[in-house]
Each structure stands twice: as C-alpha cells, then as structure tokens.
C-alpha cells in the first residue's frame, strides 16, 4: 500500500503524475466533483494548523468526500494516553485515508506500520512536510512553467524548517537545480541534508548570510521565518534579524519573473508592501495546496491496491540494543516504537524515524 511520509516515498514519475493531475483539476474542476463520493478522510491533527488542515478538508469536500477527525488532541483519546498506533487502528475502521500532523518526529511513519488505509504525513515536528513540498512544486511549475533548471534561494530558518528539508529532497530529482542557502550561522541547513541529499545527488549549493548578494541570480526565493526563540543570545538575534526581511527595496535587484514562495504563516520576514508585487506567489501557493492535495488523495486511493505503486524498497533496519536515538522529540523516545536505524551510503547510522545521526 502506498503512503506518503517523506517526499522520497514518491518516485519522480509519481510526483509528476500528481502535479499533472492537479493542473487538470484546476482546468476542469467539474470532472472531479464526486470522484471521492462515499469516501472518508480522517484528519488527525495533534498540533495547531490552519492552512494544511483546512486545505485537506476543502480538498476532500471538493472531491465529494466526507471528513472526520480532530484538530485538538485534548478532544480525543490521546488525552487519555492512547498511542499513535492504537489511534490509527481505530480510525482506520471509520476512514478510507488518513492525514496526520504530529509534533513528534516519526509519528506518521509509526502509523504506517499498523494502518489498513493510506497515511499522509501532514507535518511531523521539524522533520518532514511532503504535501507542502508537492504544493511548492506545483507552484513553481505554475509560476515559471518548469521545475528543471532553476536557481532557488532558501532564506531564514533552514535548520528547523521542515518545508525546506522536504523541498530540497524533492528537487534533487530534477535537472539543473542550483541551491543557495541564506541563513544565520545558528539556523544553517543541517549537515545531513547537505551531505545525504545535496552532495550525494550532486546539487550545487552554497551558503551566504544576506539575500542582497544573491538576489539577481534567483528564479525562486523561498522565505521562512527566522525564529527568535531559536537563539540563545537575544543580541545575536537582533544583529541578524533585519538581514532576512524581504521588502521592495531588496526586490529591486531581482529577476522580473522570479517567484516568491513562503509556507506561511509569516510574521515580519516579508513586509506587506511586497504583497502587491506580481512575483509574490505565496497566497497563490496556498490555493495550489488544495488542488495538489485533491490530486494526492485521488492518486493514493487509485494506487491503494496496485502492487506497482508500493513503498520504496529499503534495506532492513539496523537493530542494536546498545544504540539509541538522541532526539528527544523522536517517536521512539516517546512511545513504544523500537529503536532502529538505517545506514546511509557513506556509512553513517541515522534513526529510522527522524533521521537523527547516531553517535
């Protein structure tokens, strides 16, 4: 059965099929009304969400299906101590497909181990957000006309930004991608993404500390919030914060056809004066999220019993009772999930669930 936990769970062909279907849904919405009639989507959201939860709800309703679930775990049995796996076993009795957001990294992956229906990861901690990635790819395709051969700048919190991690993984399969990483030292992209994705696949990347020095090169500027709470030294935050605020003055040096993306919500990293610029695509990006989630739901239901669309083949996990995941926010340190690991091509052991490096 096909689940979507990580962008790499989809082949490039499957990813392109979903994007193409989303474009057809946009052009011919009436064709798809009722395609999910008598089907139910369960939205299990263990942490707050506006865009993602409503996007899934709207997508299923536009397909003619129904939605059940919860947006606050205190209103569900999890408040009584029910595990993720038990919740999924129960909800799978009532729903045909499940979208889950969870603050604990690896929770949706654990859910797939017992689920009888497709699981969609709607965001797990700072780890992965594959449906935002599909949204981003569709937005790039609609804004620029292509995904290949682009230079994309990621700006802001690249260390904890799950949307950034997921999108870089997905872009690694396209031709001619160049990545520029614009972040303060404290929020640089994790080494495992640079090593296991960029360097392994040969994506050229470089790191800079201001957007001005690279603005003229960019086809896409992907903004994220620089989070004050991530800094131990408030003076250090005050030193860097203005370097990562997009305004019209900085845009003066950008390409005429550049696209500005942001997963939202924003705080002050994009001034409202930018909203009227035709390159500001972030609200169009929100709507694209609904269409791509419609396409994803249709495809996962279509592939549910198709043996040609299963999960990627993986090496068996490494299990060693002497090894433990160091990530306190990993599912294996919060529920009864076994500590198991995968070995990367360069021989590094990483947690099966959250990708943390095992020392």
N, C-alpha and C positions, 0 to 999 in steps of 0.2 A: 504494500500500500504506500502511496506517495504522501509524505508530509512535507511541510516547509518550515524548517527550523533555522537553517542557515542559507544564505544566497547560493552556496555551492551545492545545495541539495538538488537544485535545478541544473540540468545541462544547459549549455548556451542555446541549443535548439529549443528547449522547453521555455527558457526565458524569452526568446524571441517570439515564440508562439503566443505567449501570454501578452506581450506588448502588442503584437499584431491584432490579437483578438480585442484588446482594449481599444485600439484605434477603430476597429469595426463597430464596436459597441457605441463609441462616440458618434460615428457616422450614421448608424442605423439602430437607434435605441429600441425602436418598436419591435425589432426582430427578437429581442432577448427578454422582453417582458413576459413573464410566465415560465421562463426556462427552468426556474427552480421552484415551481409550484409544488406544494405539498412537501417541501424540504425545509429543514430547520437548521439554523446556525446558532450555536451557543457561544456567547461572548463572555469569557471568564477573565475579568479584569481585576487583578489583585492590587492595582495601584491606579491613581488618577490618570485619566486620559480624556481629551476632548476630541481631537481630530481623528485619531485612529479608531476609537470605539464607535463614534458616530459614522465614520466612513464605512466600517464594516456593516453597521446596521442599515445605513442607506443603501449600500450595495446589494445586500440580500433582499431588501424590500423592493428595490427596482427590478430585481430578477423574479419577483413574485413569491419569494420565500418568506418564512417567518423567523423571528429572532427571539431567543430566550437567554437567560444568564444573569450575571450580576456585575455591577460596577463598583461595588464596595464589599470586600471580603467579610466585613463585620455583619453583613446581611446573609451570609452563607455558612455552611457547616465548618468551613475553615476556621471560623472563630471558636469552634469547639475543639480544634486540634486535628481536623481531618487532613490527611496528606494529599498532595497533588495527585498522586496516582489513584487514590480512592475517589477523589472528586471526579477525575476523568472517567473512571469506570462507571460511576453513577450517571454522569451527564451523558455519556455515550449511549445510555439506554433511551435517552429522550431526543437526541440531536443527531443530525447526519454529518455534521462537520463542526469543528471547534476552533475558535480563535482565542488565544490566551496571551495576556500580558502579565508579567510577574516580576517583582523586584529582585528575586533570587535567580542568579545566573544558572542556566541549565535546566530550569524547571520545565519548560516545554519539551526538552529532549527526554527527560524522565517520563513525561506524559506519553510519549510515543511508544514507550516500552510496554504499555498495557492497553492502549487505546484501540477500539474497534472501528474508529472513524478517523478521517484525516485531521491532523493537528496543524494549525498555523501559528507560528510564533509572531505575536504582535508586539514583541519587545521583551527581552529578559535582562534586567539590570543594565549594566553598561556594556553588555556582551554583543548582542546582535539584534537587528531590526529588519528582516528581509523584505517585508511588504513595503516599508518606506523605500527600500532600495529599488523595488520594482516601480514605485511611484517616481523616484528620481530618474530612472532610466527612461520611462515614458515621457517625462517632462523634457529631458534632454533631446529625445527624438523629436518631440513636437516643436520645441523651440528652435533647434538647429537643423533639423531634417536628417540627422545622422548621429550615431554614437561613436563610431570609429574616428580616429584621427583628430582627437581633441586634446587641448591642454586644460586641465581642471585644477583650480586652486581651492584647497580646503583651508578655511580660516576660523580660528577660535580654539575651542576645546577639542583637540584631536586625541587627547589621552582617554577621556571617558565618553566621548561621543560615539555611541553605538551605530548611529546612522552613517558616520564617516567610515568606520571599520567595515561595515557591510557593503557600502558602495565601492570602496576600493577593491574588495574581493571580487565583486561582480564585474567591474571594469577591467580586471586583469585578463578577461577572456576576449576583449575586443582589441582590434588592431590600432596601432599608432597612438596609444594613450600616454600622455605625459602628466605627471602629478607634481604639484607644488604644494608644500606643507607650510602654512603660515600660522605660527603659534608661538606663545612664550615658552621659555625653557620648561616651566612647570607643567605645561599641558601638551607636550610634544606627542606625536603618534607613538604608540607602544612599539617596542623593538620587534615583538613577534609579528606584527603586521608588516613592518618594513622587511623583515628577514623572510618570513614564510610566504608572503604574498608578493611584495614589490620585487625583492631581489630574486626570489625563486622563479618568478614568471618573466623577469626582465623588464618590468615597467621602470622607465627612468623617473627618478624623483629627486627633489632637492628641498632643503629646509631653509626658510627665511623667517625673519621676525617682523617684517612690515609688508602690508599689501601694496604700498606705493611702488616698491622696487620690481614688482612682477605684474602689475595691473595690465599693462599693454599687451602681455602675452596671452591672457586668459580668454578661453572660449566659454568657460563656466566658472563662476565664483560661488562656492558653496559655503555659506556663512553658518556659524554656530555660536552659541552664547559662551562668552568667557565667564566662567562661574567663580564669583568672588569666594564662595565657600571652599573652593579647592586650594586656596592659597593659605599657607601658614603665616605669612607676613603680609599684613594689610598694606604696608608701604610698598611692597613689591607689586601688589595688585594695582595700586594707584599709579605706579610707574608705567605699567604696560596697558592698562585698560583702554586708553584712547587710541592705541595703535590698531585696535581691532573693531573700530566703529566705522561703518560704511556711510558716507554722506555723498552729496552731489559733487563736491569738490574732488574727492578721490575718483569718482566715476568719470571725470573729465578726460582721464587718460586711458579709459577702457575702450575696447573694440565696440563698434556700433551695433554688432549683432551678439554681443556677449549675453549670456543668461545668468541671472542672479537667483540662486536657489537657497532655501532655508527650510529645515524640517519643522520649524516653529515648535513652541511659542518663542517669540523674540522678546527681549527686554529693551536694551538700548543699543544693540550691536548693529542695527540698521535703522537709521533715522527715518521718520515718516515722510520726510521730503523725497525720499527715494521711491516711494510707492507709485508715484505718477510716471516714473521713468519706464518706457516700454520694455526695457531689459529686466525689470523686476518681475520675476516669474513665480514668486513664492505663493501667491494666492491662487494662481492657475495650477500650481503644483498640488495644492490641497484638493482641488476638484479632480485632478488626474488620479489622486489616490482612490477615489471612489470607483472610477472606471477600471483601474488596474485590479482592484480587489474583486470587482464583479468578474473580470476575466479569470482571476486566480480561482475563485470559487467554482466557476464553470469547469475549468480545466481539472482541478483536483477531484471533482465529482466524476468527471469523464474518465480520469486515469485511475480511479479507486481500485478497480478490479482488473486493470490492464497490466500484465506482467512486464511489458516493455517500458513501463513508467514506474519503476520502483525506486527505492532509495539507493544512493551510490554505494558501490562495493567498498568496504573498508577492511583494513587488516584487523584481526581480532585484537581487543584491548589488552593492554599490559596490566596484569593484576599482581600487586606485590604488597603484602600486609605491612611492610616496613615503610611504604610510601603514602603520603597524604597530600591532598590539595591544600595549598597555603591560603587560598582565597576564602575568607570568612563568609562571603556572600555567594558562595557556590552551593548548589543544591545538595551536594554530598556532605556538606558540613552543617546542613540544616534539617535534612530529612534522612530516612534510611535508604539512601542511594549508595551503592558500593563505590569505594574509591578505585577508579580505573583510569587508565591513561593511554594515550596514543603516542607513537614515536614519529616525529617529523622526518623529512628526507635528510636533514642534517644531523639526525640522531638525538635531538632534544626531546625529552618527555614533557608532554603537556596534558593537562586534565582533560578527560573525555568530554566533560560537560561545559567547562568555562574557558578552556584554552590557557589557563594559567601555567606558567613554567614551573616544573618540579625541580627543586634544587637538590 
